[in-house]
Amino acid sequence: MGNAGNCAVAMLRKLEDTVTFRLVRTVASGGMGTVYEARQIGAEGFEKRVAIKTILTEFCDDRRFVELFIQEAKLVADLVHENIVQIYQFGQTADEYYIVMEYINGLSLAEFTRLHMMTEERVPEPLAVFIASRIARGLAYAHSRVDRSGTPMGIVHRDVCPNNILVTTEGLPKLGDFGIAKAANHSTRARGGKRMYMSPEQAAGAALDFRSDIYSLGLVLFELLALRSARARWHEDVHEAAIEGRVDWDLLPAEVSSRLRGILQCMLQTDPLRRYGSTDQLAYELEYTIYHEGYGPTVVTLENYLRDRLPGLYAMGAPQRRREAPGDTIVIPTRIDITSTKPS
């Protein structure tokens, strides 16, 4: 056997455990399900703060949706990037599916934008570009993933919008809900994506690639700068406006730099082939805009900005939104198998 005989032989063994998640409060409820803050309970007093997204029973009854949902969950399970909300586990109880994911302490970009709408204070251009550039980096990472044989995985988010972009209290932007929109697009009970942020090809039901996400991110960046949706004028017929690629450029403030305006125009081309050739290229252009003259915004800059305008977000003991009443705590037990290697 030569040297091979001197190598340790790996033996597979299976560990069975019961993982309990205690739901603490409702964070948000939407068209597809509910997101909870939860505690993962382990041995010897171990606890980990996580988020759990449950899928509505009506979707769980749609077998086509479930199959696509499971496929997409598997596809994005290994996405590990600082600007992507990480998925830890996909599970099933007696009557519903759920996802265990990274808990984000902070606020959504939708809430961040509404704050500025209420105060009529524009988001500083460098900060808006910083947020968009970090999301672009997360997308570039996902778009470039390949499988073990080196074949591109073709991951497309399909639902890049302010509600799915979160900003942590440390000033780190993160993109969530990877893998959910594709299943929703094929469900007979769901309208995939949010039409206010859809690319023309997505609204038309055509095949999608990374350029669709670039377009949607362009609409998000436009809204950050204008504090109004680029399609607000066509709210009543937004689907038609999305298919035609309408953008109300008159809403974009005159103060927006010509360089950034050019980036937005490239991101929001109706023809996908006229947009950026890669998400990595887009991320570079956004970063160059804020850093080419030297020091630019960082996570610390964004954190300090949030601390100044939202001190309640950082206050010790600040009340949580939509907290469940005492006694409403729910425990979800699930069985897991852990495969490990053990030298002989």
Backbone torsions as a table, in degrees:
resi	resn	phi	psi	omega
1	MET	NA	-14.1	178.0
2	GLY	61.2	-142.5	-178.6
3	ASN	-63.0	-27.5	-178.4
4	ALA	-60.6	-31.9	-178.9
5	GLY	-69.3	-18.5	-178.9
6	ASN	-90.3	-6.2	-178.3
7	CYS	-81.2	146.4	176.4
8	ALA	-68.5	138.8	178.7
9	VAL	-93.9	123.0	-178.5
10	ALA	-78.2	132.0	176.2
11	MET	-114.6	134.2	178.2
12	LEU	-85.4	135.6	173.7
13	ARG	-135.7	153.1	-175.2
14	LYS	-114.2	130.4	175.8
15	LEU	-108.1	130.1	176.8
16	GLU	-109.9	135.0	-179.9
17	ASP	-145.5	164.3	174.6
18	THR	-112.3	120.5	179.4
19	VAL	-101.7	127.9	-179.5
20	THR	-112.8	131.8	175.1
21	PHE	-114.4	123.0	178.5
22	ARG	-101.4	116.6	-178.4
23	LEU	-76.4	125.5	-175.0
24	VAL	-94.6	-45.6	-177.2
25	ARG	-160.7	160.7	174.4
26	THR	-84.8	125.3	177.7
27	VAL	-89.7	-46.2	-178.5
28	ALA	-160.1	151.6	173.4
29	SER	-126.8	135.8	-177.4
30	GLY	-137.9	-163.5	-175.2
31	GLY	-69.3	-21.2	-176.5
32	MET	-109.8	-19.0	-178.0
33	GLY	171.4	-161.3	-175.9
34	THR	-126.7	140.7	176.4
35	VAL	-107.7	130.1	179.4
36	TYR	-117.5	148.3	161.4
37	GLU	-81.9	136.4	-176.1
38	ALA	-142.1	165.8	173.3
39	ARG	-117.8	125.7	171.8
40	GLN	-85.5	121.8	-174.5
41	ILE	-100.9	127.6	179.3
42	GLY	-122.5	-167.3	-178.4
43	ALA	-72.7	155.0	172.6
44	GLU	54.7	38.6	175.8
45	GLY	79.4	10.4	179.0
46	PHE	-66.3	135.0	174.3
47	GLU	-140.0	142.2	176.1
48	LYS	-133.7	131.9	179.1
49	ARG	-79.9	124.7	-179.5
50	VAL	-137.6	172.1	171.8
51	ALA	-114.6	142.5	177.2
52	ILE	-124.9	126.3	176.2
53	LYS	-108.5	117.1	176.8
54	THR	-94.8	147.6	-179.3
55	ILE	-101.6	132.9	-177.4
56	LEU	-55.7	144.5	-177.5
57	THR	-56.7	-36.3	-178.0
58	GLU	-61.9	-31.3	176.2
59	PHE	-77.7	-37.2	179.6
60	CYS	-62.8	-25.4	178.5
61	ASP	-80.0	-10.9	179.4
62	ASP	-91.6	102.0	-172.6
63	ARG	-62.0	-38.2	179.3
64	ARG	-62.9	-42.0	177.6
65	PHE	-61.5	-46.6	-177.7
66	VAL	-60.3	-44.1	-179.3
67	GLU	-61.4	-45.7	179.1
68	LEU	-66.7	-38.5	-179.7
69	PHE	-62.1	-44.2	179.2
70	ILE	-65.2	-43.6	178.3
71	GLN	-57.6	-46.1	-178.0
72	GLU	-69.5	-37.0	178.1
73	ALA	-61.4	-41.5	177.4
74	LYS	-65.8	-38.9	-176.9
75	LEU	-62.1	-39.7	-173.2
76	VAL	-101.7	4.0	-175.7
77	ALA	-59.9	-31.7	-175.8
78	ASP	-97.5	13.9	175.6
79	LEU	-74.9	109.7	-179.7
80	VAL	-124.1	103.4	-177.5
81	HIS	-151.3	144.3	-174.9
82	GLU	-64.5	-19.8	-179.7
83	ASN	-103.8	17.7	176.4
84	ILE	-128.2	132.4	175.8
85	VAL	-68.9	122.6	-173.4
86	GLN	-83.9	140.3	174.5
87	ILE	-92.4	129.1	179.9
88	TYR	-96.9	-39.3	-172.3
89	GLN	-158.3	147.0	173.5
90	PHE	-119.1	127.0	-175.1
91	GLY	-141.0	177.7	-178.1
92	GLN	-144.2	133.6	171.8
93	THR	-100.8	-166.1	-177.4
94	ALA	-63.0	-32.2	-173.1
95	ASP	-133.2	7.8	179.5
96	GLU	-158.4	158.7	174.1
97	TYR	-98.4	154.4	177.9
98	TYR	-150.1	159.4	177.7
99	ILE	-122.3	132.9	173.5
100	VAL	-100.5	126.9	-176.0
101	MET	-142.4	172.8	179.2
102	GLU	-58.1	132.8	176.5
103	TYR	-85.7	131.1	-179.5
104	ILE	-108.7	116.7	175.5
105	ASN	-91.4	107.5	-177.3
106	GLY	169.1	-137.4	-179.0
107	LEU	-147.8	161.3	178.2
108	SER	-81.9	160.5	177.5
109	LEU	-66.4	-27.3	175.6
110	ALA	-63.4	-43.4	177.6
111	GLU	-67.2	-39.7	178.1
112	PHE	-59.5	-43.2	-179.9
113	THR	-69.1	-42.3	179.7
114	ARG	-61.5	-36.1	177.1
115	LEU	-57.6	-44.0	-179.4
116	HIS	-73.1	-31.3	175.1
117	MET	-63.6	-41.5	-178.3
118	MET	-66.9	-38.6	-177.7
119	THR	-91.1	-5.6	-177.8
120	GLU	55.6	34.3	177.9
121	GLU	-107.8	123.1	179.7
122	ARG	-68.0	144.1	172.4
123	VAL	-71.2	126.7	178.6
124	PRO	-54.1	133.4	-176.4
125	GLU	-53.1	-45.1	-179.9
126	PRO	-59.8	-36.2	179.7
127	LEU	-70.6	-41.0	177.8
128	ALA	-60.4	-43.5	179.8
129	VAL	-68.0	-38.0	178.5
130	PHE	-59.4	-47.6	-179.7
131	ILE	-60.5	-47.1	-179.3
132	ALA	-63.8	-37.5	-178.5
133	SER	-66.9	-36.5	178.8
134	ARG	-68.6	-40.4	177.3
135	ILE	-66.4	-37.4	176.8
136	ALA	-61.8	-38.2	178.1
137	ARG	-65.8	-40.3	176.7
138	GLY	-63.5	-42.5	177.7
139	LEU	-65.0	-41.8	-179.9
140	ALA	-59.6	-40.5	177.1
141	TYR	-61.1	-48.8	-178.3
142	ALA	-65.8	-42.8	-177.2
143	HIS	-64.5	-25.3	-175.3
144	SER	-95.2	3.3	-177.3
145	ARG	-66.2	141.8	175.0
146	VAL	-125.7	158.1	178.4
147	ASP	-84.9	-173.9	-174.3
148	ARG	-64.2	-22.4	178.9
149	SER	-90.8	0.5	-179.9
150	GLY	88.7	5.9	179.6
151	THR	-82.1	130.1	178.0
152	PRO	-55.6	137.4	-177.1
153	MET	-83.8	-16.8	176.1
154	GLY	65.8	35.9	-179.4
155	ILE	-71.5	128.0	175.0
156	VAL	-130.8	132.1	-176.3
157	HIS	-68.5	-49.8	176.5
158	ARG	78.1	-4.9	-178.7
159	ASP	-146.6	48.5	176.4
160	VAL	-75.1	111.4	-177.3
161	CYS	-154.7	165.3	-177.3
162	PRO	-57.7	-31.9	179.9
163	ASN	-70.6	-24.1	-178.1
164	ASN	-98.6	3.9	174.7
165	ILE	-109.7	124.1	-177.7
166	LEU	-115.1	148.7	175.4
167	VAL	-120.9	120.1	-178.4
168	THR	-74.2	165.0	177.2
169	THR	-66.9	-12.5	174.7
170	GLU	-91.3	5.1	175.9
171	GLY	82.2	22.7	-178.3
172	LEU	-104.4	116.4	176.8
173	PRO	-75.1	140.3	-179.6
174	LYS	-139.6	142.4	178.2
175	LEU	-102.4	127.4	-178.7
176	GLY	-113.7	-178.9	176.6
177	ASP	63.2	32.2	171.4
178	PHE	-63.5	136.4	171.9
179	GLY	89.2	-7.7	-177.2
180	ILE	-90.7	-37.1	-172.0
181	ALA	-65.2	-34.5	-178.5
182	LYS	-63.0	-43.3	177.8
183	ALA	-64.0	-40.9	180.0
184	ALA	-63.1	-37.1	179.9
185	ASN	-60.8	-29.3	-176.6
186	HIS	-97.7	-1.1	-178.7
187	SER	-82.5	142.0	176.7
188	THR	-75.4	-10.4	-176.6
189	ARG	-108.5	1.7	-173.9
190	ALA	-131.8	149.3	170.8
191	ARG	-101.1	109.6	-175.2
192	GLY	-65.2	137.1	176.4
193	GLY	69.1	-178.8	178.0
194	LYS	-118.1	117.6	-170.0
195	ARG	-60.0	-25.8	178.6
196	MET	-63.7	-19.8	-176.2
197	TYR	-122.8	11.1	-179.6
198	MET	-77.6	147.4	170.4
199	SER	-74.0	159.8	177.9
200	PRO	-57.1	-41.1	-178.2
201	GLU	-69.1	-32.7	177.7
202	GLN	-70.6	-42.7	179.2
203	ALA	-62.9	-30.6	-179.8
204	ALA	-84.5	-4.4	179.3
205	GLY	77.2	22.7	-179.5
206	ALA	-86.5	172.2	177.0
207	ALA	-65.1	145.7	-175.2
208	LEU	-119.3	149.6	167.8
209	ASP	-136.8	-166.5	-173.8
210	PHE	-57.0	-26.5	-176.4
211	ARG	-66.3	-23.7	175.6
212	SER	-66.1	-42.0	176.9
213	ASP	-64.4	-36.1	177.5
214	ILE	-60.9	-43.8	179.3
215	TYR	-61.9	-47.9	-178.6
216	SER	-61.5	-40.3	177.5
217	LEU	-64.8	-34.0	175.9
218	GLY	-61.3	-40.2	177.7
219	LEU	-66.6	-36.5	177.4
220	VAL	-64.9	-46.2	179.4
221	LEU	-64.0	-40.4	177.0
222	PHE	-56.6	-46.4	-178.0
223	GLU	-67.0	-35.7	176.3
224	LEU	-60.5	-37.5	-177.7
225	LEU	-81.7	-39.1	-175.0
226	ALA	-92.9	-17.6	-174.3
227	LEU	59.7	22.6	172.6
228	ARG	-148.0	148.9	178.6
229	SER	-65.9	142.0	177.5
230	ALA	-64.2	-14.0	179.5
231	ARG	-115.6	16.6	-177.1
232	ALA	-58.1	-35.5	-177.2
233	ARG	-62.6	-28.5	-175.1
234	TRP	-109.4	37.4	-175.3
235	HIS	-58.0	-37.0	-176.8
236	GLU	-71.9	-30.7	178.8
237	ASP	-126.6	49.4	-174.0
238	VAL	-64.6	-30.0	-179.5
239	HIS	-65.1	-44.5	177.6
240	GLU	-64.7	-40.0	178.1
241	ALA	-62.6	-37.3	179.4
242	ALA	-67.5	-44.3	179.8
243	ILE	-60.0	-39.1	-177.6
244	GLU	-83.9	-7.3	178.7
245	GLY	69.8	34.8	-179.4
246	ARG	-72.3	137.8	176.1
247	VAL	-136.8	126.6	-179.7
248	ASP	-85.5	83.9	-175.3
249	TRP	-64.9	-19.1	178.8
250	ASP	-65.1	-20.7	-180.0
251	LEU	-75.6	-22.1	-176.3
252	LEU	-71.4	123.0	-177.1
253	PRO	-56.2	143.5	-179.7
254	ALA	-62.5	-24.2	-177.3
255	GLU	-73.3	-14.5	179.3
256	VAL	-61.3	131.2	-174.9
257	SER	-61.9	151.6	-179.2
258	SER	-62.9	-34.9	179.6
259	ARG	-64.0	-46.6	-179.8
260	LEU	-67.4	-37.1	177.3
261	ARG	-59.9	-40.1	178.5
262	GLY	-65.5	-38.7	177.0
263	ILE	-62.3	-44.8	179.3
264	LEU	-62.3	-41.1	-179.8
265	GLN	-63.2	-35.5	177.6
266	CYS	-71.5	-40.8	178.9
267	MET	-64.0	-32.8	-171.4
268	LEU	-104.7	26.4	172.6
269	GLN	-67.1	134.2	178.7
270	THR	-62.6	-39.8	177.9
271	ASP	-81.3	117.1	-178.3
272	PRO	-56.3	-32.6	-177.1
273	LEU	-68.9	-14.7	179.8
274	ARG	-95.8	-0.7	175.9
275	ARG	-84.6	-173.4	179.9
276	TYR	-62.1	143.7	-177.8
277	GLY	-74.1	-14.0	175.8
278	SER	-158.5	154.7	177.7
279	THR	-70.4	-28.3	176.4
280	ASP	-62.7	-40.4	177.7
281	GLN	-63.7	-42.0	177.0
282	LEU	-60.5	-47.1	-179.5
283	ALA	-58.4	-41.8	178.8
284	TYR	-61.4	-45.1	-179.1
285	GLU	-61.9	-41.3	178.6
286	LEU	-65.4	-43.4	-179.8
287	GLU	-65.9	-40.3	179.0
288	TYR	-60.9	-36.4	-179.7
289	THR	-58.4	-38.1	-175.1
290	ILE	-100.4	-12.7	-175.4
291	TYR	-119.0	-6.0	-172.1
292	HIS	-67.6	-19.3	178.9
293	GLU	-98.2	4.0	179.7
294	GLY	128.2	-134.5	-174.9
295	TYR	-66.4	137.2	178.0
296	GLY	-135.6	-173.5	-175.9
297	PRO	-67.0	148.0	177.6
298	THR	-131.2	-176.7	176.1
299	VAL	-61.6	-32.3	178.7
300	VAL	-66.7	-40.6	177.2
301	THR	-58.8	-46.7	-178.6
302	LEU	-68.6	-39.0	177.4
303	GLU	-61.3	-46.6	179.7
304	ASN	-62.5	-35.8	177.6
305	TYR	-63.1	-43.3	178.3
306	LEU	-67.6	-41.4	179.5
307	ARG	-60.3	-37.1	-178.4
308	ASP	-70.3	-36.0	-174.0
309	ARG	-100.5	-22.1	-179.2
310	LEU	-131.3	63.7	-178.2
311	PRO	-60.4	-28.0	179.5
312	GLY	-63.7	-24.4	179.3
313	LEU	-67.9	-22.4	-176.0
314	TYR	-110.4	-5.4	-177.1
315	ALA	-67.3	134.8	176.5
316	MET	-64.0	131.1	177.9
317	GLY	74.4	16.8	178.9
318	ALA	-61.6	137.9	-178.5
319	PRO	-64.2	140.5	178.4
320	GLN	-86.8	150.7	178.2
321	ARG	-74.7	142.0	172.5
322	ARG	52.9	43.4	179.7
323	ARG	-68.4	139.1	178.7
324	GLU	-71.3	149.6	178.3
325	ALA	-67.8	149.4	177.9
326	PRO	-54.7	137.9	180.0
327	GLY	94.3	-10.3	179.8
328	ASP	-91.1	4.8	179.0
329	THR	-61.0	136.5	-178.0
330	ILE	-116.0	142.2	176.7
331	VAL	-113.0	127.3	176.9
332	ILE	-112.7	109.4	174.5
333	PRO	-90.1	144.7	175.4
334	THR	-147.4	146.2	179.2
335	ARG	-91.0	136.4	176.2
336	ILE	-129.7	151.1	174.4
337	ASP	-112.5	129.4	178.8
338	ILE	-113.5	118.6	178.3
339	THR	-97.0	128.5	-179.4
340	SER	-134.9	168.2	178.0
341	THR	-109.7	144.8	-179.5
342	LYS	-137.9	122.6	179.0
343	PRO	-64.6	145.3	-179.3
344	SER	-77.4	NA	NA
